Amino acid sequence: MPTTRFSFLLCLILAAPVQAEIYKYVDENGQVTFTDVYRKGAKRIELPGAPTPLSKQGKAPRRASYNPSPTDFPRIDAGTQKRRDDIRRQVLQDEIAGERRNAEEARRQLALGERLQPGERATDATYINRVKKLRAAMQQHEQNVTSIQRELANLK
């Protein structure tokens, strides 16, 4: 526990300078000093990849502006897009039919797998692992069906 606390404290100490603003100050003798404390005449150094301090941001950062596609960007006519959408819908319908069959088969396998074999107990590790794998397979197929249904609903 003390090692964990020490490691956490060390991480905080090492991370603190990362958020500091860095200033370059040149005194009257030409001595260059880099510091995190502002002095009159010092210039702030912008470090690449460093976050902008909240005090300097003023307002919320602006979102990227919308850039329309160039005029010479290839376009697809409505008929071609409709054919592509129809093909996609058909592929998804085929996939959902297959996943529904797989889910039904997984349910059947689970029902068979939950039966105790002669000499087997419900507390045996082999029984528990077998049932766990069969349930996981069934749940995966049901999740796949749900995901495909969501994709079908999102089609135009």
PAVOTOR-47079 format. One record per residue (C-alpha): residue number from 1; chain; x, y, z. Coordinates in Angstrom, 3 decimals, padded with zeros to 6 digits, m for minus. Layout:
REM residues N
<r i="NUM" ch="A" x="X" y="Y" z="Z"/>
...
REM end
This chain:
REM residues 156
<r i="1" ch="A" x="000.000" y="000.000" z="000.000"/>
<r i="2" ch="A" x="002.757" y="002.544" z="000.809"/>
<r i="3" ch="A" x="004.397" y="001.732" z="m002.536"/>
<r i="4" ch="A" x="001.143" y="002.499" z="m004.338"/>
<r i="5" ch="A" x="000.781" y="005.822" z="m002.547"/>
<r i="6" ch="A" x="004.384" y="006.712" z="m003.289"/>
<r i="7" ch="A" x="003.945" y="005.803" z="m006.988"/>
<r i="8" ch="A" x="000.785" y="007.895" z="m007.220"/>
<r i="9" ch="A" x="002.463" y="010.870" z="m005.526"/>
<r i="10" ch="A" x="005.473" y="010.549" z="m007.825"/>
<r i="11" ch="A" x="003.207" y="010.540" z="m010.902"/>
<r i="12" ch="A" x="001.477" y="013.702" z="m009.698"/>
<r i="13" ch="A" x="004.783" y="015.446" z="m009.070"/>
<r i="14" ch="A" x="006.145" y="014.486" z="m012.476"/>
<r i="15" ch="A" x="002.940" y="015.468" z="m014.286"/>
<r i="16" ch="A" x="002.707" y="018.934" z="m012.716"/>
<r i="17" ch="A" x="005.364" y="020.600" z="m014.926"/>
<r i="18" ch="A" x="003.621" y="019.337" z="m018.049"/>
<r i="19" ch="A" x="000.774" y="021.780" z="m017.488"/>
<r i="20" ch="A" x="002.945" y="024.780" z="m016.642"/>
<r i="21" ch="A" x="003.359" y="027.757" z="m018.952"/>
<r i="22" ch="A" x="006.988" y="028.274" z="m019.956"/>
<r i="23" ch="A" x="008.477" y="031.768" z="m020.330"/>
<r i="24" ch="A" x="011.787" y="032.871" z="m021.824"/>
<r i="25" ch="A" x="013.323" y="035.870" z="m020.083"/>
<r i="26" ch="A" x="016.486" y="037.682" z="m021.194"/>
<r i="27" ch="A" x="017.929" y="040.023" z="m018.544"/>
<r i="28" ch="A" x="019.992" y="043.191" z="m019.105"/>
<r i="29" ch="A" x="023.248" y="041.146" z="m019.188"/>
<r i="30" ch="A" x="021.973" y="038.863" z="m021.941"/>
<r i="31" ch="A" x="021.422" y="035.969" z="m019.513"/>
<r i="32" ch="A" x="018.620" y="033.728" z="m020.860"/>
<r i="33" ch="A" x="016.326" y="032.180" z="m018.270"/>
<r i="34" ch="A" x="013.475" y="029.733" z="m018.860"/>
<r i="35" ch="A" x="010.882" y="029.696" z="m016.101"/>
<r i="36" ch="A" x="007.250" y="028.967" z="m015.342"/>
<r i="37" ch="A" x="006.879" y="032.298" z="m013.511"/>
<r i="38" ch="A" x="006.049" y="035.347" z="m015.609"/>
<r i="39" ch="A" x="008.424" y="038.311" z="m015.408"/>
<r i="40" ch="A" x="007.984" y="041.656" z="m017.108"/>
<r i="41" ch="A" x="009.478" y="041.430" z="m020.578"/>
<r i="42" ch="A" x="009.319" y="037.613" z="m020.693"/>
<r i="43" ch="A" x="007.877" y="035.872" z="m023.752"/>
<r i="44" ch="A" x="005.665" y="032.813" z="m023.514"/>
<r i="45" ch="A" x="007.079" y="029.751" z="m025.282"/>
<r i="46" ch="A" x="004.564" y="027.692" z="m027.254"/>
<r i="47" ch="A" x="005.434" y="024.018" z="m026.933"/>
<r i="48" ch="A" x="004.209" y="021.764" z="m029.754"/>
<r i="49" ch="A" x="001.418" y="019.484" z="m028.593"/>
<r i="50" ch="A" x="000.988" y="021.342" z="m025.289"/>
<r i="51" ch="A" x="m002.618" y="022.095" z="m024.297"/>
<r i="52" ch="A" x="m003.717" y="025.715" z="m024.315"/>
<r i="53" ch="A" x="m004.181" y="026.920" z="m020.735"/>
<r i="54" ch="A" x="m007.810" y="027.536" z="m019.756"/>
<r i="55" ch="A" x="m006.992" y="031.101" z="m018.708"/>
<r i="56" ch="A" x="m005.756" y="031.900" z="m022.248"/>
<r i="57" ch="A" x="m008.603" y="030.230" z="m024.114"/>
<r i="58" ch="A" x="m011.187" y="032.847" z="m023.234"/>
<r i="59" ch="A" x="m014.082" y="031.006" z="m024.831"/>
<r i="60" ch="A" x="m014.863" y="027.490" z="m025.904"/>
<r i="61" ch="A" x="m012.786" y="026.180" z="m028.813"/>
<r i="62" ch="A" x="m014.473" y="026.486" z="m032.193"/>
<r i="63" ch="A" x="m015.528" y="023.431" z="m034.082"/>
<r i="64" ch="A" x="m014.047" y="022.638" z="m037.440"/>
<r i="65" ch="A" x="m015.913" y="024.443" z="m040.164"/>
<r i="66" ch="A" x="m017.870" y="022.615" z="m042.821"/>
<r i="67" ch="A" x="m015.895" y="022.195" z="m046.023"/>
<r i="68" ch="A" x="m018.062" y="021.198" z="m048.964"/>
<r i="69" ch="A" x="m016.752" y="018.662" z="m051.435"/>
<r i="70" ch="A" x="m014.874" y="020.110" z="m054.383"/>
<r i="71" ch="A" x="m016.917" y="020.580" z="m057.533"/>
<r i="72" ch="A" x="m014.833" y="018.000" z="m059.403"/>
<r i="73" ch="A" x="m015.351" y="015.397" z="m056.627"/>
<r i="74" ch="A" x="m016.897" y="012.227" z="m058.122"/>
<r i="75" ch="A" x="m020.612" y="011.959" z="m057.498"/>
<r i="76" ch="A" x="m022.854" y="008.909" z="m057.610"/>
<r i="77" ch="A" x="m026.223" y="009.176" z="m059.275"/>
<r i="78" ch="A" x="m029.338" y="008.307" z="m057.291"/>
<r i="79" ch="A" x="m030.015" y="005.078" z="m059.221"/>
<r i="80" ch="A" x="m026.548" y="003.685" z="m058.503"/>
<r i="81" ch="A" x="m026.823" y="004.592" z="m054.818"/>
<r i="82" ch="A" x="m030.266" y="002.955" z="m054.611"/>
<r i="83" ch="A" x="m028.888" y="m000.259" z="m056.133"/>
<r i="84" ch="A" x="m026.032" y="m000.230" z="m053.619"/>
<r i="85" ch="A" x="m028.465" y="000.346" z="m050.743"/>
<r i="86" ch="A" x="m030.670" y="m002.504" z="m051.992"/>
<r i="87" ch="A" x="m027.659" y="m004.843" z="m052.161"/>
<r i="88" ch="A" x="m026.634" y="m003.808" z="m048.642"/>
<r i="89" ch="A" x="m030.172" y="m004.401" z="m047.351"/>
<r i="90" ch="A" x="m030.236" y="m007.857" z="m048.967"/>
<r i="91" ch="A" x="m026.834" y="m008.763" z="m047.479"/>
<r i="92" ch="A" x="m027.999" y="m007.660" z="m044.021"/>
<r i="93" ch="A" x="m031.244" y="m009.632" z="m044.376"/>
<r i="94" ch="A" x="m029.257" y="m012.728" z="m045.350"/>
<r i="95" ch="A" x="m026.935" y="m012.208" z="m042.385"/>
<r i="96" ch="A" x="m029.788" y="m011.759" z="m039.928"/>
<r i="97" ch="A" x="m031.505" y="m014.913" z="m041.199"/>
<r i="98" ch="A" x="m028.257" y="m016.866" z="m040.692"/>
<r i="99" ch="A" x="m027.699" y="m015.385" z="m037.236"/>
<r i="100" ch="A" x="m031.262" y="m016.219" z="m036.214"/>
<r i="101" ch="A" x="m030.674" y="m019.831" z="m037.301"/>
<r i="102" ch="A" x="m027.378" y="m019.859" z="m035.377"/>
<r i="103" ch="A" x="m029.067" y="m018.394" z="m032.284"/>
<r i="104" ch="A" x="m031.811" y="m021.013" z="m032.435"/>
<r i="105" ch="A" x="m029.205" y="m023.786" z="m032.797"/>
<r i="106" ch="A" x="m027.253" y="m022.304" z="m029.866"/>
<r i="107" ch="A" x="m030.443" y="m022.347" z="m027.729"/>
<r i="108" ch="A" x="m031.004" y="m025.985" z="m028.655"/>
<r i="109" ch="A" x="m027.380" y="m026.857" z="m027.827"/>
<r i="110" ch="A" x="m027.692" y="m025.033" z="m024.494"/>
<r i="111" ch="A" x="m030.838" y="m026.998" z="m023.614"/>
<r i="112" ch="A" x="m029.005" y="m030.235" z="m024.404"/>
<r i="113" ch="A" x="m025.828" y="m029.112" z="m022.653"/>
<r i="114" ch="A" x="m027.671" y="m028.195" z="m019.454"/>
<r i="115" ch="A" x="m028.748" y="m031.814" z="m019.046"/>
<r i="116" ch="A" x="m026.546" y="m033.687" z="m016.623"/>
<r i="117" ch="A" x="m024.610" y="m036.599" z="m018.055"/>
<r i="118" ch="A" x="m024.671" y="m039.901" z="m016.157"/>
<r i="119" ch="A" x="m022.478" y="m039.552" z="m013.069"/>
<r i="120" ch="A" x="m022.155" y="m035.770" z="m013.483"/>
<r i="121" ch="A" x="m023.162" y="m033.207" z="m010.849"/>
<r i="122" ch="A" x="m024.234" y="m029.597" z="m011.373"/>
<r i="123" ch="A" x="m021.270" y="m028.460" z="m009.269"/>
<r i="124" ch="A" x="m018.626" y="m030.183" z="m011.438"/>
<r i="125" ch="A" x="m016.218" y="m027.805" z="m013.159"/>
<r i="126" ch="A" x="m016.667" y="m029.532" z="m016.524"/>
<r i="127" ch="A" x="m020.450" y="m029.079" z="m016.365"/>
<r i="128" ch="A" x="m020.172" y="m025.420" z="m015.302"/>
<r i="129" ch="A" x="m017.635" y="m024.628" z="m018.052"/>
<r i="130" ch="A" x="m019.692" y="m026.401" z="m020.716"/>
<r i="131" ch="A" x="m022.863" y="m024.504" z="m019.794"/>
<r i="132" ch="A" x="m020.967" y="m021.216" z="m019.545"/>
<r i="133" ch="A" x="m019.542" y="m021.637" z="m023.074"/>
<r i="134" ch="A" x="m022.926" y="m022.590" z="m024.504"/>
<r i="135" ch="A" x="m024.614" y="m019.580" z="m022.872"/>
<r i="136" ch="A" x="m021.886" y="m017.257" z="m024.155"/>
<r i="137" ch="A" x="m022.336" y="m018.604" z="m027.696"/>
<r i="138" ch="A" x="m026.100" y="m018.114" z="m027.505"/>
<r i="139" ch="A" x="m025.738" y="m014.565" z="m026.159"/>
<r i="140" ch="A" x="m023.238" y="m013.684" z="m028.895"/>
<r i="141" ch="A" x="m025.651" y="m014.794" z="m031.618"/>
<r i="142" ch="A" x="m028.489" y="m012.832" z="m029.989"/>
<r i="143" ch="A" x="m026.280" y="m009.716" z="m029.818"/>
<r i="144" ch="A" x="m025.428" y="m010.181" z="m033.493"/>
<r i="145" ch="A" x="m029.129" y="m010.334" z="m034.373"/>
<r i="146" ch="A" x="m029.751" y="m007.130" z="m032.399"/>
<r i="147" ch="A" x="m026.842" y="m005.349" z="m034.099"/>
<r i="148" ch="A" x="m027.980" y="m006.359" z="m037.571"/>
<r i="149" ch="A" x="m031.532" y="m005.225" z="m036.774"/>
<r i="150" ch="A" x="m030.102" y="m001.841" z="m035.745"/>
<r i="151" ch="A" x="m028.180" y="m001.618" z="m039.044"/>
<r i="152" ch="A" x="m031.322" y="m002.462" z="m041.003"/>
<r i="153" ch="A" x="m033.265" y="000.218" z="m039.140"/>
<r i="154" ch="A" x="m030.596" y="002.802" z="m040.020"/>
<r i="155" ch="A" x="m030.939" y="002.173" z="m043.764"/>
<r i="156" ch="A" x="m032.861" y="004.757" z="m045.767"/>
REM end
